[in-house]
Amino acid sequence: MLGSLVLGLLAGPAHAADRRPDATAPTPPAAPDMAALGGLLRTAVSRGAPGAMARIDDHRTAWDDHATVHKATEGVADRGTGEAMNTADRFRVGSVTKTFSAVVLLQLAAEGRLGLDTSVNHYLPGLLPDDRITVRHVLSHRSGLYDYTNDLFAHTVTGFEAARNHVFTYRQLVARSLKHPLTHAPGAAFDYSNTNFVVAGLLIEKLTGHPVRTEYQNRIIRPLGLTDTFYVHPDPRIPGRYAHGYLTPDDAKAALVDATDQTASWAQSAGALISSTRDLNTFFSALLGGGLLPTRQLTEMERWVPAGTGQWYGLGLRRRDLSCGVSVYGHTGVVQGFYTYAFTSKDGRRSLTALANTSNNDAVHEAMLSTLESAFCGKRSKVRGAAPLSRPAGEKAVNDLAR
Ligand code: REY
């Protein structure tokens, strides 16, 4: 507990901007507001998502087996068959993968095999154009490495169709980034970029001699018993039962594109995992509950840099400050057809995973973000209904927000 109070004060020189303590209130958590949450899922569907769902796991302790589980679903998992959305459905989690990659690297740091403040080029000679870029810069999106997905998906549907069956190497993705200069000097600013977590994948492979799949499996998936979680790259299919994902075209009149099957090779260690609401809740409860990393490395993960209003980024971990004064910890994810929101409380006892099976739709994203308010603030939330659109629907800034 004491640790949690001082975490926000541990900012080193590189984090001077954040000297505020966590906003997590020491009062008992409010019960989730399932009526409000259900209303938000309906709003998401009315705004264009074929389906939406959420699962909350409320544990008495981060580790007990007797969680109270709340589930809500709306709409369909498959527009072809009309099959209803089900919280057991698997889906593509996008950038929630980044937290898995960060956990692997922080475990390697705990084992003395990686220095967070060591140059990436020390481990991967000549990879990056600036020796000052450290592992910490990469994991906190402060390297300045340009996000190659801006170019790949400048045109949403044609970009996706060109990439969906393609198999990239990590180095090809880094080379795409390096066609652009660094966006800022290493360490100078937060600038979300998938390139950072492609570098993370390269580091994992280099330090362990294994593909990332093996490390996710041995260090996270197997120990936590995550039976719905898979890294199948470059296999384009989702194993078992799953929700289809429907990409929203930029042209509002065009039909949704079934984007379920894809290699996700453009994302890999930055975004190619498949999982479920239950497994993501287990993962984040374990992480914040102290079950995946020693205290020292979890503390490093929770050294925050500002990442937008009420938002912070640690090492592969997001923090969002909610309207009731509670902060939540996790990650968001966007891959074509899937918006994922996976967050937990400071102690890991309450976790929420919410999913809408569409993407590239700001209005759906705004509604889904408000599920965090229903889940963690309950009736103490000062936000009523879906958050108002922060920009006109259709404008293309959504991915920076959503990721
Ligand atoms: C890429 C574009 C999103 C998605 C992305 N996801 O970088 C990573 C993340 C893994 O951080 C696509 N948007 C959409 C466009 C916009 O194509 N032109 O919304 O599906 O989660």
Boltz pocket constraint, residues with backbone or C-beta under 6 A from the ligand:
constraints:
  - pocket:
      binder: B
      contacts: [[A, 93], [A, 94], [A, 95], [A, 96], [A, 149], [A, 153], [A, 154], [A, 155], [A, 156], [A, 157], [A, 159], [A, 194], [A, 247], [A, 267], [A, 270], [A, 271], [A, 332], [A, 333], [A, 334], [A, 335], [A, 336], [A, 337], [A, 338], [A, 359], [A, 360], [A, 361], [A, 399], [A, 403]]
      max_distance: 6.0
